[in-house]
Amino acid sequence: MRRAAVAIAAGAMAVSLAACGSAKESGDNADSTGSAKKGDDIKVGLLLPENATARYEKFDRPLIEKKVKELTGGKGEVVYANAKQDASTQNQQVDTMVTNKVDVLIVDAVDSKAIAGSVKKAKDANIPVVAYDRLAEGPIDAYTSFDNVTVGKTQGDALLKALGSKAKDGQIVMMNGSSTDPNAAQFKQGAHSVLDGKVKVGREYDTKEWKPENANANMEGAISALGKDKIIGVYSANDGMAGGIITALKAAGIADIPVTGQDAELSGVQRIVTGEQYMSVYKPYPKEADVAAEMAVALAQGKSLDSIAKDKVDSPTTKAIPSVLVPVVSLTKDNINDTVIKDGIYTVSEICTGKYKAACDKIGLQ
């Protein structure tokens, strides 16, 4: 979650979408770049950034694998690697997949800048790259994510709603995501556009590697600096950090103040049920994963993305990237049934385990 703002391109500066399943050339079967088109027997490299956030292993990976199989009649293969939040490891993983001649890459970058060189290596090897969830730098061919500025606005709006008339009575703490993640910069931008001038920001942090323990330490510092009676709410950029923040608040004896989140992690949803966390941002991962798989398969097969990607975005290095930005939803205790349960992300029994049963019953979640 993380980065420099993505501008929607007003004019179309053409980006080559020519796909290149393999580096081989083959007369009648070659597209306009001279690269051989592939059938359903393709190899998709999938690189995800970390496994501490529940979404990547629980949703993104299996959803993308399922969609690739569906689109290729079961013939497509997904080769998977997780960088465990290490940018150097991820660069090595890309290099390995290039060496092993995958037909296309889907990359959710640990560090959007650090990955640029490896993206170029893939491009030089005629392997197209889909930037997934985070807008990687380098010559990428396609991008899908959520509207990250809108995510921040959604969080900011929810926090102001929860504060109500108290917004002028104290200070909030802003716990942003990692400075290496371009999405984090966009979340921050969106949140500030809503919060600035309406509530005082007492302390603000860019949280190293999005780690809950770092958010916890930052929150302890904020409580010490501001005083526990002065903090009226916390902007947390995601659910994992919200968990660390709430632990620090409890330890300081601070209760009943709104804390935001993002990703609709199970633990986050359960905290929303109990009232410890006010909201999360539900991002429909099935849609994002499906789009990434559709883009990857099309690129590997040498097909146009025109029917998939209707928008264009600019990265710091590449203009007019074919893109799909998926809408998001503010998740509170009032719409759990209509979001994560309705979409099959969780069941009531998964959310309403033992200690959450009474709170679930109270809000009609059964």
C-alpha positions in Angstrom: 0.0 0.0 0.0 2.1 3.0 -0.9 3.7 5.5 -3.5 4.0 8.5 -5.8 0.7 9.6 -7.1 -0.5 7.9 -10.3 -1.8 10.4 -12.8 -4.6 9.3 -15.1 -3.2 10.1 -18.6 -5.2 12.7 -20.5 -3.5 12.1 -23.7 -2.5 8.7 -25.0 1.2 8.2 -25.4 1.2 4.7 -26.9 2.7 1.9 -24.9 3.6 -1.2 -26.7 1.3 -4.0 -25.6 2.9 -6.5 -28.0 3.1 -9.7 -26.0 5.8 -12.1 -26.3 5.2 -15.4 -24.9 8.6 -16.8 -25.6 11.7 -15.3 -27.1 11.4 -17.5 -30.1 10.4 -16.2 -33.5 8.2 -18.1 -35.8 7.1 -16.8 -39.2 3.4 -17.1 -39.7 2.8 -17.3 -35.9 4.6 -14.1 -35.1 2.9 -10.9 -34.0 4.0 -7.4 -35.0 7.0 -7.5 -32.7 8.3 -10.7 -34.2 7.7 -12.6 -31.0 5.9 -16.0 -31.1 2.3 -16.1 -30.0 1.5 -18.7 -27.4 -1.6 -20.9 -27.0 -2.9 -22.0 -23.6 0.2 -23.8 -22.6 1.8 -20.8 -20.9 3.9 -20.2 -17.8 2.9 -17.2 -15.7 5.4 -16.0 -13.1 3.7 -14.6 -10.0 5.8 -12.6 -7.5 4.1 -11.3 -4.3 5.8 -9.0 -1.8 5.3 -10.6 1.6 3.4 -13.1 3.6 2.8 -11.2 6.9 -0.3 -9.6 5.5 -2.9 -12.3 5.3 -4.3 -11.3 1.9 -1.4 -12.5 -0.3 -1.5 -16.2 0.6 -5.2 -16.4 1.4 -6.6 -14.5 -1.5 -4.2 -13.1 -4.2 -2.2 -16.3 -4.9 -5.0 -18.8 -5.1 -7.4 -16.5 -6.9 -4.8 -15.7 -9.7 -3.9 -19.4 -10.0 -7.5 -20.3 -10.3 -8.2 -17.7 -13.0 -5.1 -18.6 -15.0 -6.3 -22.2 -15.1 -9.8 -21.2 -16.1 -8.6 -19.0 -18.9 -6.2 -21.6 -20.3 -8.4 -24.7 -20.0 -6.2 -26.0 -17.2 -3.0 -25.8 -19.4 -1.5 -22.6 -17.9 1.0 -22.9 -15.1 1.7 -20.4 -12.4 5.2 -20.3 -11.0 5.1 -18.6 -7.6 7.6 -16.7 -5.4 7.2 -14.6 -2.3 9.8 -12.0 -1.4 9.0 -11.8 2.3 9.4 -8.1 2.2 12.9 -8.1 0.8 13.5 -6.1 -2.4 16.8 -7.8 -3.2 15.2 -11.2 -2.9 12.4 -10.1 -5.2 14.9 -8.9 -7.8 16.6 -12.3 -7.7 13.3 -14.0 -8.1 12.5 -12.0 -11.2 15.9 -12.8 -12.6 15.4 -16.5 -12.0 12.0 -16.4 -13.7 13.6 -14.6 -16.7 16.3 -17.2 -16.9 13.7 -20.0 -16.7 11.8 -18.2 -19.6 8.3 -17.7 -18.1 6.0 -16.2 -20.7 4.7 -13.3 -18.6 5.2 -11.9 -15.1 2.8 -10.6 -12.5 4.7 -8.5 -10.0 3.6 -6.9 -6.8 6.7 -5.0 -5.9 8.3 -4.8 -2.5 9.9 -1.6 -3.6 8.5 0.1 -6.7 11.8 1.8 -7.6 14.2 -1.1 -6.8 12.3 -3.4 -9.1 12.8 -1.3 -12.2 16.0 -2.9 -13.3 14.6 -6.4 -13.1 11.5 -5.2 -15.0 13.8 -4.0 -17.8 15.6 -7.4 -17.8 12.2 -9.1 -18.4 11.3 -6.6 -21.1 14.7 -7.1 -22.8 13.9 -10.9 -22.8 10.5 -10.3 -24.4 8.7 -11.2 -21.2 5.8 -8.7 -20.6 5.2 -7.5 -17.0 1.9 -6.8 -15.3 2.3 -4.6 -12.2 -0.1 -5.9 -9.6 -1.6 -3.8 -6.7 1.5 -1.6 -6.6 2.7 0.5 -9.6 6.2 -0.8 -10.3 8.7 1.4 -12.1 10.3 0.3 -15.4 8.8 -0.6 -18.7 5.7 -2.4 -17.4 2.9 -3.4 -19.9 -0.2 -3.3 -17.7 -1.3 -2.4 -14.2 -4.2 -3.3 -12.0 -4.9 -2.1 -8.5 -7.5 -0.1 -6.5 -7.9 3.6 -6.7 -5.4 4.3 -3.9 -6.1 8.0 -3.4 -9.8 7.1 -3.0 -8.8 4.5 -0.4 -7.2 7.2 1.6 -10.2 9.5 1.2 -12.5 6.6 2.3 -10.4 6.2 5.4 -10.3 9.9 6.2 -14.1 10.3 5.6 -14.8 7.4 7.9 -12.6 8.8 10.6 -14.2 12.2 10.5 -17.6 10.6 10.6 -16.6 8.6 13.7 -15.2 11.7 15.4 -18.2 13.9 14.7 -18.2 17.1 16.8 -15.1 15.8 18.7 -12.9 16.5 15.7 -12.0 19.9 17.0 -11.4 18.7 20.6 -8.1 17.0 20.3 -5.5 15.5 18.0 -5.2 12.4 15.8 -2.2 10.3 15.0 -1.5 9.3 11.4 0.1 5.9 10.8 1.0 5.8 7.1 2.5 2.8 5.3 6.0 2.2 4.1 7.9 4.9 2.3 9.1 2.4 -0.2 5.5 1.6 -1.3 4.0 4.0 -3.8 0.5 3.1 -2.7 1.3 4.4 0.8 2.0 7.8 -0.6 -1.4 7.8 -2.4 -3.3 6.6 0.7 -1.6 9.4 2.6 -2.5 12.0 -0.1 -6.1 10.9 -0.1 -6.4 11.0 3.6 -4.8 14.4 4.0 -7.1 15.8 1.3 -10.0 15.0 3.6 -8.5 15.5 7.1 -6.5 18.7 6.6 -8.2 21.7 8.2 -10.8 19.5 9.9 -8.8 17.8 12.6 -5.3 18.4 14.0 -2.6 15.9 13.2 -0.5 15.6 16.4 2.0 13.0 15.1 2.5 11.4 11.8 4.7 8.4 10.8 5.7 6.5 7.7 5.8 3.0 9.1 8.8 0.9 8.1 7.8 -2.2 6.1 4.2 -1.8 7.2 5.1 -3.9 10.2 2.6 -4.0 13.1 5.4 -4.0 15.6 6.8 -0.8 14.1 3.3 0.8 14.2 3.0 -0.3 17.8 6.3 1.4 18.7 5.4 4.6 16.8 2.0 4.7 18.6 3.8 4.4 22.0 5.9 7.3 21.0 2.9 9.4 20.0 1.1 8.6 23.3 4.2 9.7 25.2 4.6 12.9 23.2 1.0 14.0 23.0 -0.5 12.6 26.2 -3.2 9.9 26.3 -6.0 12.4 27.0 -5.2 14.4 23.9 -5.6 11.7 21.3 -9.1 11.4 19.8 -8.5 9.0 16.9 -5.9 7.2 14.8 -5.6 7.0 11.0 -4.1 3.6 10.3 -3.3 2.8 6.7 -4.0 -0.9 7.1 -5.4 -3.6 9.4 -2.1 -5.1 10.4 -0.8 -1.8 11.7 -4.2 -1.1 13.3 -3.6 -4.3 15.4 -0.3 -3.0 16.7 -1.8 0.5 17.3 -4.7 -0.9 19.3 -2.4 -2.9 21.5 -0.5 0.2 22.3 -3.7 2.1 23.0 -4.9 -0.6 25.4 -1.6 -0.7 27.2 -1.9 3.1 27.8 -5.5 2.8 29.0 -7.0 4.5 26.0 -10.3 3.1 24.8 -13.2 4.0 22.6 -11.4 6.1 20.0 -11.8 5.3 16.3 -9.0 3.6 14.4 -9.1 3.0 10.7 -7.7 0.2 8.6 -7.5 -1.4 5.2 -7.6 -4.9 3.6 -10.5 -6.4 5.6 -8.2 -8.9 7.2 -10.1 -11.4 9.4 -8.5 -10.0 12.6 -9.5 -6.5 11.5 -13.1 -7.6 10.8 -13.2 -9.2 14.2 -12.0 -6.0 15.8 -14.6 -4.1 14.0 -17.3 -6.5 15.3 -16.1 -5.8 18.9 -15.7 -2.0 18.3 -12.0 -1.9 18.9 -11.4 -0.9 15.3 -13.9 1.5 13.6 -13.5 0.5 10.0 -11.5 -1.1 7.3 -11.4 -0.6 3.5 -12.7 -3.7 1.7 -10.9 -4.2 -1.5 -12.6 -6.9 -3.7 -9.5 -9.1 -4.3 -11.3 -11.5 -6.6 -11.9 -8.7 -9.1 -8.3 -7.5 -8.9 -6.9 -11.0 -9.2 -9.1 -11.9 -12.1 -8.0 -8.8 -14.0 -4.3 -9.5 -13.4 -4.8 -13.0 -14.7 -6.7 -11.8 -17.7 -4.0 -9.3 -18.5 -1.2 -11.8 -18.1 -2.8 -14.5 -20.2 -3.6 -12.0 -23.0 -0.1 -10.6 -23.0 1.5 -14.0 -23.1 -0.8 -15.0 -26.0 0.1 -11.8 -27.9 -3.4 -10.4 -27.6 -4.5 -6.8 -27.2 -5.6 -5.5 -23.8 -8.2 -3.1 -25.3 -11.1 -5.2 -24.1 -9.7 -5.5 -20.6 -8.1 -2.2 -19.7 -10.1 1.0 -20.4 -8.0 3.4 -18.4 -4.4 4.6 -18.6 -2.1 5.6 -15.8 1.4 7.1 -15.7 4.3 5.8 -13.5 7.4 7.9 -12.9 9.1 6.0 -15.8 6.3 4.9 -18.2 3.4 6.8 -19.7 -0.1 5.7 -20.6 0.0 2.2 -19.0 -3.2 0.2 -19.8 -4.8 -0.1 -16.4 -7.9 -1.3 -14.4 -8.6 0.4 -11.1 -11.1 -1.5 -9.0 -13.6 0.4 -6.7 -13.4 0.0 -2.9 -15.9 -0.1 0.0 -15.8 1.4 3.5 -16.3 -1.6 5.8 -17.9 -1.1 9.2 -20.0 -3.3 11.5 -23.1 -2.1 9.6 -22.2 -3.8 6.2 -20.1 -6.9 7.1 -23.0 -9.1 5.8 -23.2 -7.2 2.5 -19.5 -7.2 1.7 -17.0 -9.8 2.9 -19.7 -12.4 3.8 -21.7 -11.9 0.6 -18.6 -12.1 -1.5 -17.5 -15.3 0.1 -14.3 -13.8 1.6 -15.3 -15.1 5.1 -18.1 -17.1 6.6 -20.0 -16.0 9.7 -18.5 -18.9 11.6 -15.0 -17.8 10.7 -15.6 -14.3 12.0 -17.8 -15.2 15.0 -15.6 -17.6 16.9 -15.9 -18.1 20.6 -14.9 -14.7 22.1 -16.6 -12.8 19.2 -19.9 -14.6 19.4 -21.7 -12.2 21.7 -20.5 -9.2 19.8 -21.6 -10.8 16.5 -25.1 -11.5 18.0 -25.4 -7.9 19.1 -24.9 -6.6 15.6 -27.0 -9.3 14.0 -24.2 -11.2 12.5 -25.3 -14.8 12.6 
